Structures are given as structure tokens and as C-alpha cells.
Amino acid sequence: MRALVLLNMGAARSKDELRVFLTNMFNDKNILTMKSDFVRSLIATMIVTFRTSKAWKNYEEIGGESPLHNITKELENKLQEKLYDTYVTSAMRYTSQFAQTTIAKIKEQGIKDVILLPMYPQYSTTTTKSSVEDFIEKADGMLNISVIEPYYMDENYNNAIVKDILEERQESDDYHLIFSAHGLPQKIVDDGDPYQKQLEEQVEFLKTKLGDKFESISLAYQSKVGPAKWLEPSLDTTLEKFKDKKVIIYPIAFTIDNSETVFELDIEYKELAEEIGVKQYKVCRCLNASDSFVEALRLLINNKYDIV
């Protein structure tokens, strides 16, 4: 018997939990990379103070909570049905269920061997590294931990993405496809983070699979905050090229829907697209707990660990 732990950032289900999320995120040394813990804590406090109420208004527009936790539970249940000799659970980085709670539950069952499966397909210090290091630190050497490597180029995973994109496209041959990824400050990439390179590799791979099904296929970045230089092109400026055109957005950096897909992409960027004059604007759902994603993950795990 072993455990499979799905790692993700977590998400807010109330205004108080949003405050917890922001506090934990901006106190993460992988997010705010200054050396001084005191300075990081000071900046985090300022950000939380000024951003919580504004950010909560966004959550109110999507029903007062992120869909991430409910979808994660559904994904856990589906994987549990497929992986008979495995205890499937999850650990969130910034909101409950935190790693220490997950570890306690694993230990209660007498399990020593643990597989960590980041819900981030591409590797970044701000996501994968942060979540994996946090879990390993909380485990304190008491578990045998292995980590699924970034799977952004996995054949079955990308086939699942292609399937969903083509279903959204239907039989129309005049759409432009934009892969939208969460942005990062340029400094983090310049310091060696492989996220951008892996995204570009995956987009090129998907282009070969999609062939001539779209008028154009491009990559853009969303969610920029603050005055620092972030990865480009931004989704804002990319959309400006598609006045009077039809566009499909695919959230390539996410596997599970969250506020950045159901609010930013579905609402904020849609409003911007309408202002620009985009003829039709559609957003694909993340793979979530779809059967194709469950099967891709099952094969990914089975091929590495030979789990029944």
C-alpha cells in the first residue's frame, strides 16, 4: 500500500480563507524572493491588507468560492477507483488541507511510501518546487517520498488537451487558438526557472498534434500584477490582434479550474475581448476530473511505478 498525493496551491472558499491564502502565498520565499524574512513578511502584510477586499469581489462574481477544492476531491475519487492498491489524497500549499494534515492521515494508515503528483504540468520554482519542498519538510524524513516529474510533454496528457480543444472548436475552421499561461516576473525566469521554456516546448508539441485545425496558434501570459517586467506577450495585447476574429483560449498552465480560469479568463478577459471587438471568445475548461485526464494520470503513474 502506498499513497498518491495531489499537490496544488489551494484556493479560497470564504473571505477569511482568501486572507489565509494571500498571507501564506506572499510569505513564501519562492514567491517573494528577497533574502530577508522580515522584509518579506512586511511586504506580505501590506499586500494582504490592500488586496483582500478587492480580490474577494472577484470571488463573489463566481459564487463566493473557487471550484478547485471540489474538483480536486472528484479527481481523487476517480483516481482511487483506478488505483486499487493506493491511498489517493491531496495537499494544498496555501489553504487547507495543508501538507501536515495530509501527512498525519497517511501515517495513521501505516503508509510509508508516498508519490507526490504536482497538479502543475510544467515545473516552476513558484509552484512545483514550493509545494514539493513544503511537503518534504513537513514529512521530516518519516516517509519514503518520490515525485512525478513534469509531464507537460506526456503523450496521453496532451492527447486529452487536444480532445477538449477540438470539442470546443467543433467543426469550425476559422478560430484562432491562444494558449494562456499564468505569468511570472521576468527576473524569476532569468534566474533559471524553466517554466517559460517548458511552456514553449509544449505549445510546439501541441501545434504538431493540432495540425491545420486553427487559423493561428499562439502562447500568451495572464495575471500580471505590480510594475515589474513579466513574461510577454500578455494576453491583453495578444487579444488586440484578433478584432473581428474568433478566438478559443486554453489555460495551458492549469489542470484544475480556479479563480484564474473561471474569473479572469471567463469574465475579465472576455469583457476585454468584447471591448476590442473580438467576434467570438470561448474558453476551454481545464481537464479537471475528466475521464481522459484520469486515464492519462493513471498511465503516467503506472508507467513509472507499476501500480495496479
N, C-alpha and C positions, 0 to 999 in steps of 0.2 A: 504494500500500500504506500502510495506517495501522494503528495499534494501538488496541485497546479494552482498558482496564484496569478490572477489577472491584475496587472498594475495599471493604475490610472491616476490622474490628478485629483479626482473628486469634483464635487460641484455643490452649489448652494440649493437647499430646499427650504430656506427661510432667510429673512434679512439677517438674523443673528449668525446663521451658518455662512452667509456671504461674508460677514465680517471676519469670521474664523478663517475662511478660505483666503481672503486677501492678506490677512495678518501672517498666516503661515507661508504663503507664496512669496511675499516680499521680504520675509526673513530668511528665505532660502539662499544660501551663498551661491548656488548655481543660477539664480535669477538676478539678484543684485550682487555683482561680483567684486565689490570693494573688499579690501582685506579686513577692515575694522568692523567687528560685530556691533560695536556701539553705533557707528555711523549708519550701518545697515538698518539697525533697529529704529533709529531716529527717522530715517527716510521712510521706512515701512509704516511707522505710526502716522506720518504726515499723509502718505498715500491713502491709507485706510480711512483716515479722518475725512479727507476731501472726496474720496471716490465712492464710498459705500452707498450713500443715499442716491447718487446719480445712477450707479450701476444697478441698484435694486429696482429702479423704474424700468430698466430693460427687462428684468426678470418678471415684473408684473405684466409685461406685454406678452409673455409666453406662459402665463398661468401661475406664476409665483414659484416655480422651481425648474431646475434643469432636468431634462429627461435621462441624463446619464446614468443615474443610480438604478432606475427601474429597468433600463435596457441591459445594464450590466448583470443584474440579477437574472433576467431572462436568458442571457448568454451563458451564465454559469449553469443554469438548469439544463440547457440544451447540451452543453459540453459534458455535464455529469452523466447524461443519458448515453453518451457516446463512449466515454472513457470509464469503463466499468471498475477498474482497479485504482481509481484516482479520486481523491477528495478535491473538488473544484471550489475555489473561493476567490476572494479579491482583497486588495489592499489599496487604499487611496492615500495620496501624498498629503493633501491639504485639508480634507474633511474626513469624517468617519465613513467607513470603517478604516481606522488607521492600522499601520503595519503591526503595532504591538498587540492589538486586539486579534488580528488575524493569526499572528504567531502563537498567541495563547490558545486559540481554538485548535490549531494544528497540533500543538503539544498535548492538549487534552486527549487527542485521539491516538497518541503514541506514535505519531508520524515523525520520521527524521529526515526523509528525502523530499526536497521541495524544488519544483520547477517554477521559475518566475517567467511570466509571459507579459512583457510590456504591451499595452494597447497602443503604443506609438510604433508604427511600422518603420519609420526612419529613426536613426539614432541622433539624439541631441543631448548635450550636457544639461540643458534646461528641462528635459523630460525623462528620457531613459536613465541617464546617469543619476539624476536626482532621486528617482523612485527606487532604483536598484540599490544604491548606496544606503538609502534610508532603511530599506528592509533588512539588508545585511547587518547594518549597525544595530538595529533593534533585536535581531536574532542573536547577536552576541556570541557567535560560534557554536550555538546549540543545535543548529540544523545543517544538513548537507545540502547546499544550495547550488543549483545550476541555472543558467539564464538562457532563454531563447534569443538567438542573435537577431539583429534587424532583418525583417522578412519582406522589405519593400520590393525585392526582385523575385519573390517566390511566385512560381508559375500559377498555382491554384488560387492564391490570393489575388493576383492581378486578373485572372480569368473571372473571378467574382466581381471585380470592379467593372470590367468590360461588359459583363452581362447586365449590370444595373444601368450603366450609361446607355447602352443600346436600347434597353427597355424605355428609358426616359426619352430617347430620341425618336422612338417608334420608327416609322418609315420615312420620316422627313430627311431630306438630303441637303438642307440649307442652314443647318445650325453651325455655330462656332462653339468649340468646347474650350472652357477655361478651367484648368486645374488650380484651385485656390488652396494655398497653404498658410498656416499661421506664420506670421513674420517673425524675424529675430533681429535684434540690433546687429548691424554690420560688424561691430567690434567682436562679438562672440564668434562669428564665422571667421573673421580674420585671425582670431586666436587659435583656430584649428578645429572648430566644431564642424563635423562632416554633413550636417543636415542639408544644406543647400545642394551640395554635390550629389547626395543620395536622391534628393527630390528630382534633380535634373536627369539623373540616370533612369529613374523610374518613369518619368514622363516620356523619355525617348523610347523606352521599352513598350509603354502603352501605345505610343504612336504606331509602332510596328504592328501591334495587335488590332488596332482600330482601322488601319489602312486609310482608305479614301472616304470614310463614312462621314467626315466633317469638312466644312469649308476651311477651317483652320483649327489648330490645337496649340494652346499656349499655357504657360505657367505664370501665376501671379501670387502676390502675398497680401494677406489681410491683417487687420487687428493692430496696426501700428499705434503706439502711444508714446508721448513725450517728444522732445525736439531732436533727439539723437538720430543719426542716419540708420535706417533699417534696410533690409533686403528689398531689392527692386526687381521688376516693376511692381508697383502696388496695384491692387485690384481696382482701386478708384480710377487710376489713369488708364489702366487696360480697358475698362468698360467704355471709356470715351471713344475708343476706336470703333465701337460697334453700334453707332447711331443707325437706326433703321434696319438693324440686323437681328437675328435670332441667336440667343446665347443659352448654353447649358453650363452651369457651374458644378464642378465635382470637388468636394472637400478632401483632397488627397492626403492631408496630414492627420486626418482623424479616422478612427474606425467606429466610433460611437458618437451619436449626435449629442450635442451640448449647446450651451448658450451661444457659442461662436458660429454654430451652424443654424440653429432654429431662430436665433435673434439676428445676429449680424448678417448672415447670408440671406435668410428668408425675408427679413424685414428691412434692415438698414440699407444693404446694398441693392435690394430690389427697388427701394424708393429712389436711390441714386440713379439706377438704371432707367427708371421712368423719367426722371428729370433730364437725363442725357438724350432720351428718345430711343432707347433700345426697343426694338419691335416686340420681342418676346424674351422673357427672362425666366429660366427654370433652374431649380436647384435639386440635385440628386441627394437623396438621403445617404447617410453613411451606411456601411454594411451592417452595422448593429448586430442583431441576433439572427440574421438571415440564414437559411439553410446552407447557402453556398459559402458563407463565411465560416460557419460552424464546421463544415466539412474541410475547408481549407486549413483551419486551425488544427483539426483532428489529424490530418495528414502531416502537417508541419511537425506536430509533437510526436506522432507515431514514427515518422521517418528518422527522427533523432534519438528517441528514447525507447522505441519498440514497445509502446504501451498498448495493451489490449483495448 
